[in-house]
Amino acid sequence: MARIAGVNIPTAKRVPIALSYIHGIGPQVAKDICESIGIEEGRRVNELSDAEVLQIREYIDANLTVEGDLRRERAVNVKRLMDLGSYRGLRHRRGLPVRGQRTHTNARTRKGPAKPIAGKKK
């Protein structure tokens, strides 16, 4: 099992698919990594040599922000908004949708399960 950026990537999958298991690397970035290193997209992770895995690891370390660093950076950005007291920060603090979605109905993902209100039957 290959370990890149602190993540055990699956060995039976194709390289771009396996790289997308790393937080911060999507399908397009994974393809770009393969192109820049010179690995065919059809190859599987278990077919890669140790040198190729090392190349992938070095490329990611040098050019991308992934996993813990990315999560920390996003958390700091949200915390900054909350400390400023901006509208977006207040929405984050209250656990409501941040980007202008309606909350009268829907928004259950952000608000959590519906809480019943006594005497609300119509």
Backbone as a printed PyTorch tensor [residue, N CA C, xyz], in Angstrom:
tensor([[[  0.8370,  -1.1840,   0.0000],
         [  0.0000,   0.0000,   0.0000],
         [  0.8840,   1.2490,   0.0000]],

        [[  0.6870,   2.1190,  -0.9860],
         [  1.4890,   3.3370,  -1.0900],
         [  0.9580,   4.3880,  -0.1250]],

        [[  1.8770,   5.1090,   0.5040],
         [  1.4960,   6.1540,   1.4520],
         [  1.9980,   7.4890,   0.9280]],

        [[  1.0570,   8.3690,   0.5810],
         [  1.4090,   9.6850,   0.0490],
         [  0.6660,  10.7340,   0.8650]],

        [[  1.3870,  11.7500,   1.3250],
         [  0.8140,  12.8570,   2.1120],
         [  0.0740,  12.3470,   3.3460]],

        [[  0.5580,  11.2750,   3.9430],
         [ -0.0470,  10.7410,   5.1560],
         [ -1.3030,   9.9320,   4.9280]],

        [[ -1.5850,   9.5700,   3.6610],
         [ -2.7930,   8.8140,   3.3390],
         [ -2.3960,   7.5230,   2.6400]],

        [[ -2.9530,   6.4070,   3.0840],
         [ -2.7480,   5.1430,   2.3880],
         [ -3.6670,   5.1310,   1.1750]],

        [[ -3.0790,   5.2210,  -0.0250],
         [ -3.9200,   5.2270,  -1.2170],
         [ -4.1150,   3.7900,  -1.6930]],

        [[ -5.2980,   3.4730,  -2.2450],
         [ -5.5850,   2.0980,  -2.6580],
         [ -4.6780,   1.6630,  -3.8060]],

        [[ -4.1910,   0.4330,  -3.7370],
         [ -3.2060,  -0.0360,  -4.7150],
         [ -3.8350,  -0.6000,  -5.9750]],

        [[ -5.0610,  -1.0550,  -5.9310],
         [ -5.6640,  -1.7030,  -7.0910],
         [ -6.2760,  -0.7090,  -8.0700]],

        [[ -6.3670,   0.5650,  -7.6900],
         [ -7.0160,   1.5570,  -8.5490],
         [ -6.0060,   2.2490,  -9.4570]],

        [[ -6.5400,   2.9070, -10.5110],
         [ -5.6740,   3.6720, -11.3980],
         [ -5.0990,   4.8640, -10.6380]],

        [[ -3.9510,   5.3370, -11.0800],
         [ -3.2200,   6.3690, -10.3390],
         [ -4.0450,   7.6450, -10.1170]],

        [[ -4.6980,   8.2240, -11.1540],
         [ -5.4550,   9.4630, -10.8850],
         [ -6.6080,   9.2650,  -9.8950]],

        [[ -7.2590,   8.1160,  -9.9580],
         [ -8.3610,   7.8350,  -9.0340],
         [ -7.8200,   7.6900,  -7.6150]],

        [[ -6.7090,   6.9930,  -7.4670],
         [ -6.1170,   6.7770,  -6.1440],
         [ -5.6300,   8.0930,  -5.5420]],

        [[ -5.0700,   8.9790,  -6.3730],
         [ -4.5760,  10.2560,  -5.8580],
         [ -5.7200,  11.1290,  -5.3550]],

        [[ -6.9160,  10.9560,  -5.9280],
         [ -8.0420,  11.7790,  -5.4930],
         [ -8.5440,  11.3780,  -4.1000]],

        [[ -8.0050,  10.3120,  -3.4990],
         [ -8.3290,   9.9490,  -2.1200],
         [ -7.6700,  10.9220,  -1.1390]],

        [[ -6.6950,  11.6960,  -1.6140],
         [ -6.0050,  12.6640,  -0.7650],
         [ -6.8380,  13.9360,  -0.7160]],

        [[ -7.1060,  14.4470,   0.4790],
         [ -7.9020,  15.6620,   0.6470],
         [ -7.1640,  16.8320,   0.0040]],

        [[ -7.8270,  17.4890,  -0.9380],
         [ -7.2160,  18.6180,  -1.6320],
         [ -6.7980,  18.2820,  -3.0470]],

        [[ -6.9130,  17.0170,  -3.4510],
         [ -6.5900,  16.6090,  -4.8170],
         [ -7.8490,  16.0280,  -5.4340]],

        [[ -8.3300,  16.6910,  -6.4700],
         [ -9.4990,  16.2310,  -7.1930],
         [ -9.0810,  15.5320,  -8.4760]],

        [[-10.0560,  15.1670,  -9.3140],
         [ -9.7460,  14.4470, -10.5490],
         [ -8.8260,  15.2270, -11.4960]],

        [[ -9.0850,  16.5250, -11.6660],
         [ -8.2840,  17.3000, -12.6150],
         [ -6.8600,  17.4870, -12.1210]],

        [[ -6.6850,  17.7890, -10.8440],
         [ -5.3440,  17.9700, -10.2820],
         [ -4.5710,  16.6520, -10.3420]],

        [[ -5.2690,  15.5310, -10.1100],
         [ -4.6210,  14.2160, -10.1800],
         [ -4.1150,  13.9480, -11.5990]],

        [[ -4.9200,  14.3040, -12.6020],
         [ -4.4820,  14.1420, -13.9920],
         [ -3.2790,  15.0250, -14.2910]],

        [[ -3.3020,  16.2610, -13.7900],
         [ -2.1820,  17.1800, -14.0030],
         [ -0.8960,  16.6290, -13.3690]],

        [[ -1.0110,  16.0260, -12.1950],
         [  0.1570,  15.4320, -11.5280],
         [  0.7330,  14.3260, -12.4010]],

        [[ -0.1340,  13.4510, -12.9200],
         [  0.3170,  12.3400, -13.7610],
         [  1.0030,  12.8540, -15.0230]],

        [[  0.4280,  13.8980, -15.6340],
         [  1.0220,  14.4560, -16.8510],
         [  2.3840,  15.0640, -16.5670]],

        [[  2.5060,  15.8200, -15.4930],
         [  3.7590,  16.5100, -15.2120],
         [  4.8840,  15.5380, -14.8470]],

        [[  4.5390,  14.4280, -14.2110],
         [  5.5610,  13.4410, -13.8400],
         [  5.8390,  12.4840, -14.9890]],

        [[  4.8480,  12.2730, -15.8520],
         [  5.0290,  11.3810, -16.9970],
         [  4.5570,   9.9640, -16.7290]],

        [[  3.4960,   9.8390, -15.9340],
         [  2.9140,   8.5250, -15.6500],
         [  1.6320,   8.4130, -16.4630]],

        [[  1.4670,   7.3030, -17.1750],
         [  0.2470,   7.1040, -17.9550],
         [ -0.9210,   6.9530, -16.9920]],

        [[ -2.0800,   7.4870, -17.3800],
         [ -3.2470,   7.4650, -16.5050],
         [ -3.8460,   6.0710, -16.3520]],

        [[ -3.5530,   5.1780, -17.2750],
         [ -4.1140,   3.8320, -17.2190],
         [ -3.3980,   2.9050, -16.2540]],

        [[ -2.2270,   3.2990, -15.7900],
         [ -1.4730,   2.4330, -14.8780],
         [ -2.0890,   2.4020, -13.4890]],

        [[ -1.8790,   1.2960, -12.8070],
         [ -2.4000,   1.1190, -11.4490],
         [ -1.2900,   1.4360, -10.4420]],

        [[ -1.6990,   1.7160,  -9.2270],
         [ -0.7370,   2.1020,  -8.1910],
         [  0.2300,   0.9640,  -7.8950]],

        [[ -0.2580,  -0.2940,  -7.9120],
         [  0.6330,  -1.4090,  -7.5950],
         [  1.6600,  -1.6700,  -8.6980]],

        [[  1.4740,  -1.0540,  -9.8870],
         [  2.4470,  -1.1900, -10.9720],
         [  3.5440,  -0.1340, -10.8960]],

        [[  3.3960,   0.8600, -10.0250],
         [  4.3700,   1.9440,  -9.9200],
         [  5.6110,   1.4740,  -9.1790]],

        [[  6.7680,   1.9810,  -9.6150],
         [  8.0070,   1.6840,  -8.8960],
         [  8.1210,   2.6220,  -7.6990]],

        [[  9.0340,   2.2950,  -6.7960],
         [  9.2370,   3.1430,  -5.6210],
         [  9.7050,   4.5360,  -6.0220]],

        [[ 10.4840,   4.6290,  -7.0810],
         [ 10.9750,   5.9220,  -7.5580],
         [  9.8230,   6.7970,  -8.0540]],

        [[  8.8530,   6.1840,  -8.7370],
         [  7.7060,   6.9450,  -9.2400],
         [  6.8170,   7.4270,  -8.0960]],

        [[  6.6370,   6.5820,  -7.0970],
         [  5.8480,   6.9880,  -5.9200],
         [  6.5520,   8.1410,  -5.2150]],

        [[  7.8790,   8.0710,  -5.1400],
         [  8.6600,   9.1490,  -4.5260],
         [  8.5190,  10.4380,  -5.3240]],

        [[  8.5090,  10.3330,  -6.6670],
         [  8.3210,  11.5130,  -7.5130],
         [  6.9700,  12.1590,  -7.2430]],

        [[  5.9300,  11.3420,  -7.1580],
         [  4.5850,  11.8580,  -6.8750],
         [  4.5830,  12.5590,  -5.5230]],

        [[  5.1630,  11.9280,  -4.5140],
         [  5.2020,  12.4900,  -3.1650],
         [  5.9280,  13.8420,  -3.1530]],

        [[  7.0810,  13.9110,  -3.8460],
         [  7.8510,  15.1590,  -3.8850],
         [  7.1010,  16.2560,  -4.6300]],

        [[  6.4180,  15.8860,  -5.7190],
         [  5.6510,  16.8670,  -6.4950],
         [  4.5320,  17.4660,  -5.6370]],

        [[  3.8200,  16.6140,  -4.9150],
         [  2.7220,  17.0830,  -4.0710],
         [  3.2480,  17.9770,  -2.9520]],

        [[  4.3580,  17.5780,  -2.3220],
         [  4.9280,  18.3800,  -1.2450],
         [  5.3670,  19.7520,  -1.7470]],

        [[  5.9110,  19.8040,  -2.9520],
         [  6.4550,  21.0510,  -3.4860],
         [  5.3760,  21.9950,  -4.0190]],

        [[  4.3120,  21.4550,  -4.6010],
         [  3.3890,  22.3010,  -5.3640],
         [  1.9860,  22.4390,  -4.7990]],

        [[  1.5680,  21.5750,  -3.8750],
         [  0.1720,  21.5800,  -3.4400],
         [  0.0510,  21.6780,  -1.9280]],

        [[ -1.0720,  22.2440,  -1.4840],
         [ -1.4300,  22.2320,  -0.0720],
         [ -2.5050,  21.1660,   0.0990]],

        [[ -2.2060,  20.1250,   0.8760],
         [ -3.1330,  19.0040,   1.0050],
         [ -3.2810,  18.5850,   2.4630]],

        [[ -4.2990,  17.7750,   2.7200],
         [ -4.5800,  17.1300,   4.0060],
         [ -4.5840,  18.0960,   5.1830]],

        [[ -3.7690,  17.8790,   6.1850],
         [ -3.8260,  18.6360,   7.4370],
         [ -3.5980,  20.1250,   7.2440]],

        [[ -2.6410,  20.4950,   6.3870],
         [ -2.3550,  21.9090,   6.1500],
         [ -3.5520,  22.6090,   5.5270]],

        [[ -4.1970,  21.9490,   4.5760],
         [ -5.3670,  22.5260,   3.9110],
         [ -6.5290,  22.6650,   4.8840]],

        [[ -6.7770,  21.6280,   5.6760],
         [ -7.8570,  21.6870,   6.6640],
         [ -7.6050,  22.8120,   7.6710]],

        [[ -6.3620,  22.9360,   8.1310],
         [ -5.9870,  23.9780,   9.0950],
         [ -6.1750,  25.3620,   8.4800]],

        [[ -5.7690,  25.5180,   7.2300],
         [ -5.8930,  26.8040,   6.5410],
         [ -7.3680,  27.2170,   6.4210]],

        [[ -8.2300,  26.2710,   6.0490],
         [ -9.6570,  26.5650,   5.9360],
         [-10.2570,  26.9170,   7.2930]],

        [[ -9.8590,  26.1860,   8.3320],
         [-10.3780,  26.4640,   9.6740],
         [ -9.9590,  27.8560,  10.1360]],

        [[ -8.7250,  28.2470,   9.8300],
         [ -8.2420,  29.5750,  10.2050],
         [ -9.0220,  30.6510,   9.4630]],

        [[ -9.3260,  30.4070,   8.1720],
         [-10.0990,  31.3810,   7.3990],
         [-11.4940,  31.5740,   7.9870]],

        [[-12.1550,  30.4710,   8.3680],
         [-13.4910,  30.5670,   8.9580],
         [-13.4150,  31.2530,  10.3170]],

        [[-12.3980,  30.9230,  11.1110],
         [-12.2410,  31.5380,  12.4270],
         [-12.0010,  33.0440,  12.2960]],

        [[-11.2560,  33.4510,  11.2830],
         [-11.0040,  34.8680,  11.0410],
         [-12.3110,  35.5980,  10.7630]],

        [[-13.1680,  35.0030,   9.9210],
         [-14.4730,  35.6110,   9.6330],
         [-15.3080,  35.7420,  10.9030]],

        [[-15.2560,  34.7190,  11.7530],
         [-16.0390,  34.7390,  12.9810],
         [-15.5090,  35.8100,  13.9440]],

        [[-14.1840,  35.9480,  14.0270],
         [-13.5890,  36.9400,  14.9220],
         [-13.8730,  38.3650,  14.4510]],

        [[-13.9080,  38.5650,  13.1290],
         [-14.2070,  39.8890,  12.5870],
         [-15.6410,  40.3000,  12.8760]],

        [[-16.5100,  39.3110,  13.0370],
         [-17.9230,  39.6040,  13.2460],
         [-18.6320,  39.9340,  11.9520]],

        [[-18.0780,  39.4620,  10.8380],
         [-18.7200,  39.7070,   9.5430],
         [-19.9990,  38.8740,   9.4420]],

        [[-20.8200,  39.2000,   8.4520],
         [-22.0800,  38.4730,   8.2650],
         [-21.7950,  36.9900,   8.0510]],

        [[-20.8270,  36.6790,   7.1940],
         [-20.4770,  35.2760,   6.9420],
         [-20.0010,  34.5920,   8.2140]],

        [[-19.2420,  35.3160,   9.0280],
         [-18.7710,  34.7550,  10.2880],
         [-19.9140,  34.4400,  11.2440]],

        [[-20.9000,  35.3460,  11.2990],
         [-22.0580,  35.1090,  12.1590],
         [-22.8410,  33.8890,  11.6910]],

        [[-22.9940,  33.7230,  10.3830],
         [-23.7050,  32.5620,   9.8500],
         [-22.9590,  31.2730,  10.2010]],

        [[-21.6280,  31.3030,  10.1170],
         [-20.8340,  30.1340,  10.5150],
         [-21.0580,  29.8370,  11.9970]],

        [[-21.0190,  30.8660,  12.8120],
         [-21.1530,  30.6880,  14.2600],
         [-22.5100,  30.0890,  14.6260]],

        [[-23.5730,  30.5200,  13.9290],
         [-24.9110,  30.0340,  14.2270],
         [-25.2390,  28.7150,  13.5370]],

        [[-24.3600,  28.2540,  12.6590],
         [-24.5870,  26.9920,  11.9750],
         [-25.6630,  27.0790,  10.9090]],

        [[-25.7960,  28.2430,  10.2900],
         [-26.7780,  28.4580,   9.2340],
         [-26.0840,  28.5460,   7.8820]],

        [[-26.8370,  28.4630,   6.7790],
         [-26.2070,  28.5700,   5.4670],
         [-25.4920,  29.9160,   5.3100]],

        [[-24.3220,  29.8800,   4.7020],
         [-23.4680,  31.0570,   4.6280],
         [-23.6690,  31.8200,   3.3240]],

        [[-24.0610,  31.1510,   2.2690],
         [-24.0240,  31.7670,   0.9450],
         [-25.3880,  32.1690,   0.4070]],

        [[-26.2810,  32.6300,   1.2670],
         [-27.5120,  33.2380,   0.8080],
         [-28.6590,  32.2940,   0.5290]],

        [[-28.5500,  31.0220,   0.8900],
         [-29.6540,  30.1000,   0.6350],
         [-30.8170,  30.4110,   1.5790]],

        [[-32.0180,  29.9810,   1.1900],
         [-33.1940,  30.2100,   2.0160],
         [-33.1730,  29.2800,   3.2260]],

        [[-33.7710,  29.7350,   4.3220],
         [-33.7930,  28.9180,   5.5290],
         [-35.2110,  28.6570,   6.0190]],

        [[-36.2190,  29.2760,   5.4070],
         [-37.6040,  29.0390,   5.8310],
         [-37.9610,  27.5600,   5.6680]],

        [[-37.6450,  27.0310,   4.4890],
         [-37.7200,  25.5870,   4.2730],
         [-36.3320,  25.1550,   3.8430]],

        [[-36.0840,  23.8920,   3.8410],
         [-34.7760,  23.3310,   3.4730],
         [-33.7010,  23.7500,   4.4670]],

        [[-32.4540,  23.8020,   4.0800],
         [-31.3090,  24.1180,   4.9440],
         [-31.1250,  23.0920,   6.0550]],

        [[-31.6730,  21.8950,   5.8990],
         [-31.5760,  20.8780,   6.9480],
         [-30.1570,  20.3630,   7.1230]],

        [[-29.3520,  20.4390,   6.0800],
         [-27.9720,  19.9690,   6.2040],
         [-27.2190,  20.8190,   7.2190]],

        [[-27.3910,  22.1400,   7.1400],
         [-26.6960,  23.0290,   8.0670],
         [-27.3820,  23.0980,   9.4370]],

        [[-28.7190,  23.0780,   9.4640],
         [-29.4480,  23.2870,  10.7090],
         [-29.6090,  22.0110,  11.5230]],

        [[-29.4380,  20.8540,  10.9070],
         [-29.6100,  19.5970,  11.6120],
         [-31.0410,  19.1120,  11.5090]],

        [[-31.3750,  18.0100,  12.1720],
         [-32.7350,  17.4710,  12.0850],
         [-33.7590,  18.4560,  12.6390]],

        [[-34.9840,  18.4040,  12.0900],
         [-36.0400,  19.3290,  12.4970],
         [-36.4090,  19.1010,  13.9600]],

        [[-36.5820,  20.1870,  14.6870],
         [-36.9810,  20.1120,  16.0860],
         [-38.4710,  20.4150,  16.1540]],

        [[-39.2750,  19.5240,  16.6960],
         [-40.7150,  19.7760,  16.7310],
         [-41.0460,  20.9140,  17.7020]],

        [[-42.0430,  21.7110,  17.3140],
         [-42.5020,  22.8290,  18.1320],
         [-43.8880,  22.4860,  18.6600]],

        [[-44.0950,  22.6380,  19.9870],
         [-45.3760,  22.2530,  20.5990],
         [-46.4970,  23.1620,  20.1080]],

        [[-47.6280,  22.5580,  19.7370],
         [-48.8050,  23.3150,  19.3090],
         [-48.6890,  23.8900,  17.9140]],

        [[-47.8350,  23.3480,  17.0740],
         [-47.6170,  23.9110,  15.7350],
         [-48.5160,  23.2560,  14.6810]],

        [[-49.3360,  22.2310,  15.0510],
         [-50.1570,  21.5260,  14.0650],
         [-51.1370,  22.4600,  13.3750]],

        [[-51.2950,  22.2250,  12.0690],
         [-52.2610,  23.0320,  11.3180],
         [-53.2760,  22.1510,  10.6760]]])
